Amino acid sequence: MSILLWLALTVAVLALMLTWLLRRYALAQNMIDIPNMRSSHSVPTPRGGGLAIVISFLVSLPFLWVENVIADNIFFALSGAGLVTAILGFLDDHGHIAARWRLLGHFSAAGWALYWIGGLPTITLFGVHIDLGWMGYIFTAFYLVWLLNLYNFMDGIDGLASVEALCVCLGSCLIYWFVDAKELIWLPLLLSTAVSGFLFWNFPPAKIFMGDAGSGFLGVTLGVLSLQAAWHSEFLLWTWLILLGVFIVDATVTLIRRLIKGCKVYEAHRSHAYQFASRRMGSHLPVTLAVLAINIFWLLPIALCVALLGLNGLIGLAIAYIPLVVLAVKYQAGEKEGV
């Protein structure tokens, strides 16, 4: 255990130093995010720092694998899907990849992960056991691709994506500890330490942005970890979906409302609830801290009720999401700016 704790500390320091190096690289290569009408920031800022999270986390996986902390299938699922997603994001950070090719790459990454970990395990809804079979693979492929992309969409203000990842990872670690699933703790713990090293540079006001390489990697990695949890115990999937609630609800409500209004959903925009909130408050920090508070004081307690008190997972999800949907609508998710 002491070796693994040292590994976690090493990952945090590595991410911290790599982000510093990537910032220097971005400045040298003119990888600068210039503010425009679609931006939520006002100061030109280097981008691509999320690659530090990718490298720090991926280099730690072989150590867990060799020590038999993680199984072969999880090692290959995370390594392959994460690497493909990060490379696509890195290339997109440097230039532009057409949406259809990005989407093909995203589904390829999801397919690779599902090849190793399987689709969706049997779930129970109000006493009825549901086995989706091959449909489970299709459903979970779309689930992973949506998480990957929504994490990209939600990475729009300083510190938000990092804080969300920390809350989800550390919240899942706490749940694993309480339900005696300690063998699952190390992956989200190491991911959280990698994110914390990056967050030092990304906390408002950000000195570097995450970029597509980091945000996409976080989305697909969190998705794979949630499926790993589902195969361990069915109720753990519900806890992960609850913990991911802020990002899932904001991105999904925004997408649905833009579709209804006939907007081109593939075009860049700044009509997410968190973006309207940051403009209304005149700063990124209050919104990032509000998301932190929602995760700690609302979503985590509900997830704990599902894990420890036997609250039905679907009911817990509804309790968690309904106020978030109301909040997203209140903050005009999916509306045109100025409406």
N, C-alpha and C positions, 0 to 999 in steps of 0.2 A: 504493500500500500504506500509506503514512504516513497518508493521509486515513482509511482504514478502521481503522487502529489508534486514531486520534483518536476515531473514531465509537464504537469499543468502550469507550474510556475514558469518553466522554460518556454512553453507555448505563448504565454502572455508577454514575456520579455521579447521573444522573437517577433511577435506581431507588432509590438511597440516600435522596435528598431526597423523592421521592414517597412512600416508605414512612413517613417522618417525618410528612408532611402527612396521609397516610391514617390514621395512628395518632391524630392530633389530631381528624380527622373522626370516626373510630369512637368516640372518647371523647365527643365532642360529641353524636353521634347515638345514644349508648348501644348501639352495636354491640359488645356485650361477650359473650364466651363464658363463661357461668357454669358452674362445675364441677357435674357431676351423676354419677349412678351409671354413665353410659356414657362419662364423660370419662377422659382419661389425664393430666389436669392438676388442680392443686388451687388455683390462684390465678385469679381473674377476669381475663381478658386480652382486649384489643381484637382483633377479627378483620377480615379483608378486605384485609390488606396485600399479598396476592399480586397485587392490581390494579396495583401498581407494576411488577411484572414484565411484565404484559400491555402496559401503555402504553409502557414503555421499549423493549420488543422490537418492538412493532408500528410505532412511529414510526421505527424504524431501517430497516424493510423498504423503504420508497420510495427511500431513499438507495442501497441495494444494487441495487435494480431499475433506477434511472436510470443507475447506473454499470455496468450489464450484468453485475453479479456474480452475480445470480440470474435465472433465466429467468422468462418471463411466467407459466407454469403454476404454478411454485413460489410466486411472489409471491401470486397469487390464491388458491391452495390454503391457504397459511398464514394470509393475512389474513382470508379469509372464515370458515374453520373456527375459527380462534382467536377472532375477534370474537364469533361466535355463542355459542361455549362460554363465553367470559368474561362476556357479558351475562347469560346464563342463570344462571351462578354468582353474579354480582353481585346479581341479583334474589333468588336463593335465600338469599344472605347477609343480605339485608335483611328477608326474611320467609320464606315457604315456598312452593315450587312443587311440585305433585303429581308423584309419581314418573313417571307415564305421560307427562306433558308434558315433563319433563326428558329422558326417554328419547327422545321424539320429536325434541326439539331436538338431542340428541346424534347421532342417526342422520342428521338433516338436515345437521349440520356435517360428519359423515363422508362423506355423499353428495356434498356440495359439493367436499370435498378430492379425492375419488376421481374426480369429473368432470374435474378439471384434471390430475391426475397419473396416472390410470389405475388399474387394479386391481393385481394381482400379476404381475410379470414371470415368464417361464419360469424354473423352478428345476430343479436337477439333484440327484437323490438317488441316490447310488451308481451313477452313470453313466447313469441314466434321466432324460431330459428330460421335465418335467411342465409342461404349459400348461393352467391351470385355466379359461381363457377367461372367460365371464361369471360362473362360480362364483368366480373370483378376486376379483371386485368384492364379492360377498356376504361372502366370507371376510375380506377386508380391512376391510369396513365393521364387522363384528363385532370385528375386531382393534382398530380405532381406538376404538370405543365402549368396549371392555373396558379399554384402556389409560387412557382418559379417566377412567373410573370407579374403576379400581384405584388410580390416583394420588390420587384423592379419599379412598379408603379408607385409604391408607397415610400420609396427611398427618394423623397423630394425635399425634405427639410433637414437641417442639421441635427444629427444624433438620433433621429427617429427610428430608422431601421436597426441601428445598433442597440438602442434601448429595448426595442421590441424583442430582438433575438435574445438579449440577456434575460429579460423577464420570462420568456417562454422556456429557455434552457434551464435556468435556475429553478423555476417553478416546477418543471418536470423532475428535476433532481430531488426536490423536496418531497414530491409525491412518491417517487421511487423509494426514497428512504423510509417513508411512513408505511408503505405497503410491502416492505421487505423485498423489493426488486432491485437490490443494490448493485447487481451485476449490470444493470442498464445505465447506471449513473455516469460512467466515465465519458461516454461520447458527448452528451449534452454539456457536461462540465468542461471538457476540453474545448468545445466549440465556444462556450461562454468566455473562457480565458482568452481565446484568440480574438474574440470580438472586443473584450475589454481593452486589450492592447491597442486596437484600432480606435476605439472610442476616445481615448486620450487625445487624439488628434482631430476627431470628428465631432466632439461635443461643442454645442453652440458657444461662440461662433466658430464654425468648422474651419480648420486649416487645410483640409483635403476632403474630397467627397469619395464615397464608396465606389461608384461606377457600376456598370452592368456586370462586370466580372464578380464583384463581391455580392451584390444584391441577388443576382440569379443563383449563385452558389448557395447562399443562405437559404433561399426559398426551397430549392430542391433537396438540400441536406436536411432541413427541418421536416420536409415531407417524408423523406425516407426514414428518419428517426421516429416519426409518428406511426408509420407502418410497422416498423420493428416493434414498437410498443403494442400495437394492435395484435400482432402475432403472439406476443407474450401473454397478454390478458386483454380481453375485449373492451373492458371498461376504460383501459388506458387510452384507447383511441379517442374516446369522448373527452377525456381530460386534455389531450393535445388540441383537439378542435376548439375547446373552450379557451385554452390559453392563447391560441392564435386569433381569437375573436376580433380584436381591434382591426387587424389588417384584412382579415377575410371579409368582414362586414363592410368596411369603408370601400374596399376595392370592388366588391360584388355589387353593392348598392349603386355605386357610381357607374359601373358598366351597364347595369340593367336600365338605369334611368337615361343614360346616353343612348342606348339602343332604342328605347321607347321614343326618344325625341328625334330619332333619325340621324344622330351624329355618326361620323366616321370614327369608330372606336379605336382604330389602329393609329390615328393621328395623335401627336403629342398634345396634351392639354394640362390645365391646372385646375380641374374642377372636382378634385377629391375633397372630402369634408375637412381633412387635416390642412389642406392648402387654403381653403376658405377661412378656416379658424386662424391660421397663422397670419393671414392678411388682416383679419378683423382685429387681432391682438397686436399687430405691428411687430411681431417678433416670433422666432422659431422656438425659443426656450420654453415659454409657457405651454405650448402645445406638446412638446416632447415630454415635459414634466407631467402634463395631464395624462398622457398615454401611460407613463410610468405608474401614476396613481390608479388609473383604471385597472391596469394589470394586477397590481398588488392588492388593492382593496375591494375589487369587484370580481374579476375573473378567477384569480387564484383561490379565493374562498369557495367559489362555486365548484371549481375543479376538485378541491379537497373534499367537498361534500359528496361528489360522485365517487371519489376514490375510497373514502373512509366511512361515509355514513349510508351508503347504499342508494343515494339519490339516482333515479333512472337517468341514464346518460342523455337520452333525447330530451327529456324534460329539463335537465340541467343546461343543455345547449340552448333551448328556447329561452330559459330564464336569463342566460348570459347574453344572448344575441338581441332580444327584442329591444331593450333599452339602447343598445348600440345602434340598431337600425333607426330608432327615433332620433338619436343624437346625430347620425349621419344625415338624415333628412333635414333636421333643424339647421345644420351647417351647410345645407344646399348641395350635398353630394350629387354630382351629375348635372348640376345647373350650369348654364353659361355664366361666365364672369360678368358681374354687374347686375344679374337678375335679382 
